């Protein structure tokens, strides 16, 4: 037991280094957030590109944004070496295809309106480098998240987050503290970008999709808390708005119709926060 506990303490101590490295990178993370938010606000898309552990974390983060923040699934897309099969099975060789990353972005008709976030602990993954090179050729915003200094992926990007997490408790197993540091940064990036787009208001998920019993109850609480309406009235607003939370919030705040609420949201490019804060005419 004592040996097991000591080993766990070693892992925990190593994880603390990941936390500290992310803290050092916060000014650079903020710069990336603002750059990506500007692309999305102008109608562009956000692509994650990764392989192995990095790719799986990219897919996880992108998958959670539509239900949490109401953003359309085609606005934030995660591309992983080997595709969906690689999510469950470790197919390490697929990351060595020096053209696959470019092909995957080309299929999505990448343009200079978009942003590409390349995630690779080593900073050298061929799949990711291929995608990054194609993104630069197309004039897209390029961002690197790596865990080694001075890597080709970082040097080829417009903006680079270089998290110097160092050696792992199990040598070379970047699923450990390197992966932890990347996960923290991805969560920060996506949450802060969504907040910049006005999809968070007073720390609430004001554009989330209430698609089950738990989330419908949460939506009713959010409408009640934000608009000051009683719970039964909040539920009625949601039901008559077909469970569209942003529309329900604007209706509850301004006592307007569904059509008027949608017009207000469109005027603010989908920013729920701006729509709620706009004064009455």
N, C-alpha and C positions, 0 to 999 in steps of 0.2 A: 504493500500500500504506500509506504513512504517513497519508494522509487517511482511509482506512478504519479504521486502527487508532485514530486520534484520535477518530473518530466513535463507535467502540465504547467507548472510555474515557469519553466523555460519557454514554453510556447506562449504563455500569457505575457511574459516580459518582452518577447519578440514582437507580439502584437502591439504593444505600447509604442514601439518604434514606428510602426505604420501610422498610428494616430498622430504622433509628433510630426512626421513628415508631411502629412496632409495639412496640419496646422501651419507649417512653414509655407506651404504652397497657396494659401488662401488668397493673397492678392492676385496671383496668376489665375486662380479659379474664377475670381470675380470678373476678370477681363474676358475670359472665355464665355462666361454666362451672358455678359452684355453683347458679345459678338454673335452668339447663337440666337439670342432673343431677337436681335435686330433682323437676322435672316428670316426667322419664322414670322415676325411681325410684318415683313414685307411680302409674305406669301411663299417663302421658300420652305425646303424640307431639311430635316436633320437625319443624317445617316450615321449609325454606329458601324464600325468595322472591326472584327476581331477573330481570333482563333483560339481553340481550346478553352481554358478557364476564362480568359478575357472575353472571348466571344459569347460564352454562356451568360456571363454577367451583363453583357450588352443586351442580349435578347431578353433577359429578365427585366432589366430596367425599362426597355422600350415597351414591353408587354404590359407593364403596370401603369403606364401613363394614360391611356384612353379611359379606363374605368375610374382612375383617381382624379384626373383633371379634365376629362371630357374632350381631349384633343383627338382628332381623327387618326386612326391607325396608320394612314399613309403619310402623316406629317412627321413622324419619328419612326424610322425603320432601322432594324438591326440586321446586319449581314454577317454571317458566320461562315468561316471556311468549312466546306462540306455540307452546308445547309442544315435543315432540320434534323437529319439523321445524326449529325454530330452533337446534338443536344444531349442525347441519351447514351450514345456510344462514343468512346474516345478513338477517333480516326486521325491520329497525329500526322500522317503523311500528307493529308489534304492541304495543310498549311504551307507546304513547299511548292505548290503550283504558282509559278511566278506571273501568271496571267489571269488567274481566277478572280482576284479582287477587282481588277479593272473590268472584267467581263460582267461581274455581278452589278457593278455600278452602271455600266453601259446599258444593261437591260432595264434599269430604272430611269434611264434618260436623265442622268445627272446634268445639272447646268450650273452656271455661275451664281444662280439664286440660292443654291443649297449650301449646307455645311456638312463636312465629313469629320467625324471624330474617330481617330485611329487608336485602338487600345492594344498594347502589346507590352507585357512585362519586360521582355528582352530588348525591345526596340528594334528588332531585326527581322521579324516574321515576314517571309516572302509574300504571303497572301495580303497582309496589311500594307506592305510597301507597294505592291502592285496597285492596290486601291488608292493609296495616297498619291502616287505618281499620276494616275488618271485624273484624280480630283484636281490636282494642280494644273494639269493640261486644260481642263474645262473651266478653270477660274473659280472653282468653289472655295469657300473658306475651309482651311484644313487645320485640324487640331490634333495633337498627339498626347496620349497619356502613357508614359513609360516609367519603368522602375530602374533604369540604368542611365547614367549621365552620358551625354555626347553620342547618342545612338543615331543611326541613319534616319529612323522614323521621326525622331525629334527634330533633327536638323533640317528635314525636308518639309516641315510644317510651318504654317503661319504663326501658330501659337503652340507652345509645348508646356505640358505639366510633367516635370521630371521629378519623380518621387524616389529618392535614394534610399530604398528600404533595406539594402544590404543582403547578406547571405541569410538563407533560411535555416530553421532548426533541422529540417531534412534537406540537405543540400540540393538545390535545383528545383525544389517543389514550390513553384510560384503560386500554387493554389493557396498557400499559407499567407504570410504577411504581405507579400506583393499583391495577391488577390484581394486581401482585406483593404489595403490602401486604395486600390482601384475601385472597389465596391463603394467605399466611402465617398470618393470623388464623383462617381457616376450618380449616386443618390443626391449629392449636393448640387451637381450641375443641373440635373433634370428638375429637381424641386425648385431651385432658384430661377431657372428659365421659365417654368410655369408661373411662378409668382410674378416675374417681370412681365409676363403676358396678361396679367390681371386675372388669373384663374385661381388665385388664393385671395381671400378677403378676411381680415381679422383672424388670421390663422385657420380659417375654415376652407374645406375643399368645395368651393362654391360652384364648381362646374362638373362635379363627379356624377357618375351615372348610377342612379338608384335602381339596380336590376335585381335585387333580391330583398327578402324581408328585412334583414339587418340594415341594408343600405337605405331602404325606404324610411325606416325609423330614423336613421341618421339625417336623411334629407329633411324630414319633418322638423327635427330639432334645429337644423341649420336655418331653415326658413323662419322658425319661431324666434330663434336667438337674434338673427340679423334684422328682421323686420319688426319685431316686437309683437307679432300676432300670436294668439293662443294656438295651442297644438291642433285642435279640431279645424280651425280656420287655415292653418298651415297645410294640413292634409288636404283640405278642399282645394286650395290653390294648386297643389301638386297634381291632384287628380284631374282638375279641369285644364291643366297645362300639359297633360299626358306625361307627367313625371319628368318634365324638362326643368331641372333645378334652376339654371340661370333665369329662365323666363318666369318661373314662380317667384324668385327673389325680387326681380324688378317689379312684377305685378304687386307683390306684397309691400314693397317700399313706396311705390308711386300710385297704387290703386288704379292701375291702368289695364287695358285689354291685352290679350295674348299678342295681337298684331302690334300694338304700340310697344310692348315689351321687346318683341323681336326687332323692331325698327331701332329701338334705343341700343340694343346689343350690337346690331349691324353697324350702327353709326360709330361705335367704339371698337370695331374690328374684333368682336367677341370678348373683349375685356370686361368681365363681370364687375371687377372693382371699379373701373371707370364709369360703367353704366350705372352702378349704384351710387357713385359719388357725384354724378352730374346733377346740378341743382334743377329744380323745376323751372320751366319757362315762365 
